[in-house]
Amino acid sequence: MTPPLPGRAGTAARARRAALRLVRYHRSGLFALAVIVGLVSGGGAVLFRIGIDSWTLLLTGAEDYTEALGPSQGILSFAGRWFVLLAPVISGALVGPLMTALGRTTTGHGVGGVIWSARRGDGTVAPVPALASTGAAILTIGGGGAVGPEGPIAELGASAGSVVGRALGLPIRSARMLTAAGTAAGIASAFNAPLAGAFFAMEVILVDFTVDAFAFVVLASVSSSVLSHHLLGTTLSLSLPSLSLDGDAQLGWVALLGVLGGLVGIAFSRCRFLAADWCRDLLDATRLPQWARPAIGGLALGALLLAVPEMYGESSAVLGRALANEYTTTALLALTAAKIAATSITMGMGFVGGVFAPSLLIGGTLGAWLGSLVAPTPTGVAVFGVVGMGAVFTGSARAPMTAVILIIEMTGQYGLLTPLMLAIALATVTSRFLTRTTIYTEELRRRGEDIDDPVGATIVGRATARDLMHEPPAVLTASTSLARAARIVRASGSTSLPVVADAGASGQAEGSEDGPGDDGAPGGVAGRRRLLGCVSAVALAQAALEERRGQTPRTVGDLPLDQEVIDASSGTTAVLKALVDSRASGLPVVEEAARGGRGRGSERALLGWVDQDEMVRRLYRHQHAALEAAQSRTSLGSRTQAWWAHRRR
């Protein structure tokens, strides 16, 4: 084959560059990527659902075991009703090695990991751990784990967006948007709720309600939902008759349910993490390897399923029966408590899944319980059950808009919009009043990532002086002559410099005019030199003037030295305040070090230097990135106006 002509090669290269610019920086190209990510995520969600149903069918003989309960009709039929003790153990024996071998990730799994990546990271969600998490969730749910599909499917969708974003070299903001779009698409397919998936991505993942964010996630949700509708059908998640509240007088009971839902949502979140701590301590005591722990934990889960088989998997049929008023008041309370316990044990023992769907069941049974007391009719129980679903989900996840839209899309009960909004609003207030984190952000807080911290979102966040410091422009010793000190200050470009004890007193030779050392390591750049203070250019000039008047020449150590310093552990706010109050161009960063000998107190060891120039450079980089982002947010109309105005000049 003859090589292409240079002209054609050049044209093709220019076309590729133009196409890359289109998808990287233009809305039309980015929106097209959102559609592609939505389709990929939708396909993944469909395969995920097929996998859960297939594994459940293999073990139990039914796609939803909680529809019929009783003995297994699958491969575990030989065990009779005791099969629920074996299914979690078998699944755990597969989940442990799978997650140990392929599931390691720095961002974390599930919705929490996606939140961190989209808000604090660069939008990257590793695909291999996401696939491992999805496979483990199939085994977990199909094997009786009382969790939901949304965590792994959100992670899988986010990884699809991340892979596309990294392959095309998208800017960080666009990559984050695409990650959130993948999450929205996964949630939309998992719950057959495209608008709820979009709002979940904006409200929980991004906390961004701009027009661009809305367009991104909606396009992904719609494309994902269209694909899943073609492959799985368009039936509602819950088929209920038309429901409405029996008079406005019942709004008082709805308000009570909202508060109860907020409290139970908080309790669910706390139980989930307390169980995780308890299970970790228990399993650590056994010294079992990580890969074996889910199998052993499956015994505890199986014992609970043996007592309450309704907790097997997602328990979709149980929620339907609760809303249909088929349980007694006592049974509804027992199911609420059992689901909290089953989900907490499942997650604590190392299985994989989400907490979104379990919160809906907990809320449904809680609401049905209250409905059976205050409105003991089939319609009343269903109304309060539906409202309770939104209240408990909001109490744990604190996503009120998502909750309202999700419940409406899942049930089609638009007549319940008013009571839903009331209950969800009160659940939000209750949850926010009692806790600062949600069931998703608490996981991040426990690993040291406070995602909702306002300070963490600033330019320098919660960095300390040790993180911000660098090598001083130069370092003077006490014996440095005034003439040499003046030359060093002039060459450094700084208005003041640190002064340390002489080599005989501090164990280190005089600093030079060359500035930073070769190592440049943070925290040790200036060694362990004993700081005496700082000398300013003004003080040197005054001393030089006195010297010319005939007074005895002096060294730097004879001058009055400024004693303003910054401790290495000081936070960013303290650093900035010290720079502003001192009006100095820079200040030394020190660490208290004990002197040799008894009773000799402590001395200040010079570690580094912070200056206003570095703060300004950080601000400039942040502002420059924001300006580039603003310039990319154009439209055809604005570009046409700019072109026309330029032509008329």
C-alpha positions, -999 to +999 in steps of 0.1 A: +000+000+000+014+034-010+018+059+019-008+087+020+002+119+003+016+146+026-013+169+018-039+143+027-020+134+059-019+170+069-056+173+062-064+143+083-042+155+112-059+189+111-093+172+111-083+150+141-071+181+160-103+199+152-124+170+164-104+168+196-109+205+202-146+200+196-151+173+222-127+189+247-137+225+247-171+229+229-204+222+245-217+203+215-188+179+216-191+174+254-228+169+252-222+142+226-198+125+250-224+126+277-248+107+254-221+081+247-213+077+284-250+073+291-254+045+266-223+027+279-235+031+315-270+020+305-256-011+289-236-018+320-266-014+342-286-038+321-259-064+323-256-058+361-293-064+365-292-096+344-262-108+365-281-102+398-312-120+386-291-149+371-271-155+403-302-153+424-320-177+401-291-201+402-290-202+440-327-199+449-346-209+418-363-175+415-352-141+403-366-126+435-365-151+463-386-129+486-417-133+463-422-169+474-397-176+502-395-212+514-368-238+503-345-232+474-355-245+440-320-239+426-287-257+430-290-254+468-323-273+469-307-301+488-304-279+519-341-271+521-348-238+540-312-240+554-299-229+520-300-193+532-271-202+555-250-215+526-258-189+499-240-160+517-210-182+525-206-193+489-209-157+476-185-145+503-160-171+493-160-155+458-163-119+468-133-119+491-107-130+466-122-109+438-120-077+458-086-085+472-071-092+438-088-065+417-108-041+439-080-020+454-085+017+447-073+050+461-106+068+457-128+043+475-158+023+463-194+031+457-211+065+458-186+078+484-156+071+461-174+088+432-181+119+454-145+122+463-133+118+428-158+144+414-153+170+441-117+167+453-100+145+427-096+149+389-127+129+381-108+096+377-126+064+387-104+033+379-123+009+356-109-024+369-118-018+406-152-006+394-158-038+374-146-059+404-170-040+426-199-046+402-191-083+400-188-085+438-222-068+441-238-093+418-225-121+440-235-103+472-271-094+462-278-127+445-263-145+475-287-129+500-267-097+509-292-071+521-278-042+500-288-024+468-274-020+434-269+018+432-234+020+448-216-003+423-236+008+393-229+045+402-192+036+404-194+016+371-211+045+353-186+070+367-157+048+355-171+048+320-172+086+320-137+087+335-123+064+309-137+085+281-125+117+297-089+105+302-087+090+268-096+124+252-075+145+277-105+165+289-099+194+313-105+185+350-139+203+351-152+184+320-138+151+333-156+156+366-188+164+347-185+133+326-179+112+358-211+126+373-230+120+340-220+083+342-233+081+377-266+097+367-269+072+339-263+042+362-288+054+388-314+062+361-311+027+347-310+009+380-343+026+393-360+034+359-359+070+371-340+093+346-348+126+363-339+113+397-306+100+384-298+134+370-307+152+403-288+126+423-256+134+403-261+172+408-273+171+444-251+143+459-221+139+435-213+174+422-233+197+444-236+218+412-269+231+398-256+251+368-272+248+334-242+230+319-242+204+348-279+198+343-276+193+305-247+169+310-264+146+335-298+148+318-284+138+284-266+108+300-297+098+320-320+100+291-298+080+268-292+054+295-330+051+302-339+047+266-315+018+262-326+001+294-363+006+284-356-012+251-339-041+268-357-044+301-391-027+296-407+004+310-428-008+339-428+012+371-406+000+400-437-002+422-471-008+407-497+008+430-533+020+425-538+058+425-532+071+459-540+104+477-540+117+512-574+114+530-578+150+539-554+177+549-559+168+586-535+139+580-507+163+571-499+164+608-492+127+608-472+131+576-451+158+594-445+133+623-435+107+597-410+132+583-393+137+616-394+099+624-379+092+589-351+116+596-343+100+629-345+064+615-323+075+585-297+088+610-300+056+630-295+035+598-264+055+589-249+051+624-257+014+626-241+008+593-207+023+605-209+010+640-214-025+626-184-019+603-162-010+633-175-040+653-170-065+624-135-051+617-125-055+653-139-090+655-123-101+623-090-085+632-090-105+664-093-137+644-064-126+622-081-139+591-068-127+558-089-101+540-099-124+512-114-149+537-135-125+558-166-122+536-170-160+536-168-161+574-191-131+576-216-149+554-223-172+584-236-143+605-256-130+576-270-165+569-280-168+605-300-136+603-316-148+570-326-180+586-345-161+612-359-134+588-357-148+552-375-116+540-342-098+542-327-118+513-312-096+486-330-064+477-363-076+493-384-060+465-414-082+471-413-074+508-417-037+501-446-045+478-464-065+505-458-039+531-474-012+509-503-036+502-510-039+539-502-076+542-481-073+574-492-067+610-481-036+628-456-057+649-442-074+618-436-040+600-415-027+630-396-060+630-389-058+593-377-022+597-352-032+624-342-064+606-333-046+574-311-021+593-293-050+609-290-071+578-276-042+557-252-032+584-239-068+588-236-072+550-216-041+546-196-046+577-185-082+568-169-070+536-196-076+510-203-050+483-234-031+476-253+001+481-275+016+509-299+035+486-323+007+480-323-006+517-332+029+529-363+027+507-374-006+522-368+007+557-388+038+550-416+018+533-420-005+563-417+024+588-443+045+569-466+015+566-463+009+604-474+045+611-501+043+585-515+011+601-519+031+633-533+064+621-550+054+588-557+016+591-569+011+555-551-003+525-549+031+509-537+048+541-510+023+547-498+026+511-498+064+513-477+065+545-455+038+532-446+057+500-441+089+520-419+070+545-396+058+517-387+093+508-383+104+544-359+077+555-338+080+523-335+117+529-326+112+565-297+091+556-285+106+523-299+142+527-308+146+491-344+160+493-349+169+456-337+135+445-360+119+471-391+137+458-384+130+422-373+094+428-404+084+447-427+100+421-409+083+392-408+049+410-445+049+419-462+073+395-481+088+425-481+125+415-511+130+439-487+125+468-464+153+458-475+177+486-472+152+516-439+139+501-424+174+500-435+181+536-422+148+550-389+151+531-384+187+541-388+178+578-366+147+574-339+170+559-341+195+588-340+167+614-310+150+598-291+183+593-299+194+629-285+162+644-256+152+621-232+170+598-224+141+575-246+118+554-244+080+549-221+087+519-199+115+533-194+098+567-174+071+549-151+097+535-148+115+569-137+083+585-107+081+562-098+117+568-116+133+538-141+159+550-157+165+517-182+191+530-156+212+548-158+248+534-121+254+542-111+224+522-127+239+491-105+270+492-073+276+473-050+262+500-075+243+520-064+231+554-027+231+546-002+239+574+028+262+573+049+230+568+029+223+536+032+259+523+068+266+531+098+265+507+135+272+510+143+307+522+157+330+494+190+330+514+201+325+550+224+349+569+245+340+600+251+362+629+288+368+619+280+380+584+294+414+577+270+442+568+284+447+533+281+410+525+246+409+540+235+438+519+247+420+487+229+388+497+197+407+504+199+425+471+206+393+452+177+375+469+151+400+459+135+398+494+130+426+518+140+405+548+160+373+554+164+349+583+195+350+605+208+318+622+235+312+647+270+307+635+283+273+626+301+269+659+268+276+677+243+258+655+263+231+638+258+244+603+278+267+580+265+301+568+239+301+541+249+314+507+235+337+481+226+308+460+192+303+476+176+269+479+196+238+484+196+209+460+174+186+480+144+209+481+125+184+504+095+199+522+099+200+559+137+197+558+147+222+533+165+245+558+179+218+580+181+222+618+195+257+620+189+278+652+170+309+642+180+342+659+155+363+640+151+382+607+169+412+594+152+436+570+167+456+542+158+488+560+177+478+591+208+470+569+206+503+552+204+522+584+233+503+598+254+510+567+246+547+570+258+547+607+289+528+596+298+555+570+294+581+598+324+566+615+309+543+639+324+509+646+314+483+618+291+457+630+279+423+619+243+412+613+242+397+648+246+431+663+215+445+646+180+444+661+163+414+646+126+409+640+112+380+661+080+374+641+078+337+632+053+311+621+051+277+638+053+248+614+019+234+626+001+267+621-029+265+597-033+285+565-055+312+582-028+318+609-001+320+582-020+346+562-028+366+593+008+367+603+019+379+569-008+406+569-001+418+604+037+419+601+035+436+567+067+416+558+073+401+524+080+367+541+084+350+575+104+321+587+087+288+596+101+273+628+098+243+650+105+243+687+135+221+695+148+211+729+183+225+737+211+202+749+214+197+787+189+198+815+169+228+821+181+247+791+146+252+776+140+252+739+153+269+707+137+277+674+149+256+645+145+272+611+126+249+587+116+270+558+100+302+546+066+315+535+061+347+516+034+367+500+047+361+465+039+324+468+004+332+480-001+355+451+012+329+427-013+303+441-041+328+437-030+336+401-030+299+391-064+295+406-077+326+389-061+317+356-078+283+356-111+299+364-106+324+335-099+296+311-130+278+322-150+309+318-137+315+283-148+280+273-184+287+285-194+305+254-224+301+230-230+304+193-249+336+200-221+353+220-195+342+194-217+356+166-221+389+185-183+392+191-176+384+154-201+411+142-187+437+166-152+430+154-163+434+118-179+467+124-148+482+139 
